[in-house]
Amino acid sequence: MGKRSQLTNDGTKPRFFVSAFYLGFLSLVAQTILLREMLAVFSGNEIVLGAILAFWLLWVGLGSLFGNWFSKRFSRSLKSLGWSYPVAV
């Protein structure tokens, strides 16, 4: 018998959850650094902070619309999921 990989209760591999956690954590760190740099470049007043957050939410919303379109247009196979990973980074 070959070596079996360990699965969680819902049948997914724990390695996926670890990589998703690291992707989210590194994204949060990068976004925090970017926000602090933008505040330093544009003298850090409230209007600049509001504009940065507004554009940030705009791009997140557009990204979710593109992700929805992408998921409907292409099959949900592991191959298409693998190709969408670089877009998330």
RAVENQUI-V964027 format. One record per run of one state. SS is the DSSP state (a for helix, b for strand, c for the rest). FROM is the first residue (numbers start at 0). LEN is the number of residues. If there is no record, write none. Layout:
SS_FROM_LEN ; SS_FROM_LEN
This chain:
c_0_6 ; b_6_1 ; c_7_5 ; b_12_1 ; a_13_28 ; c_41_4 ; a_45_28 ; c_73_4 ; a_77_11 ; c_88_1
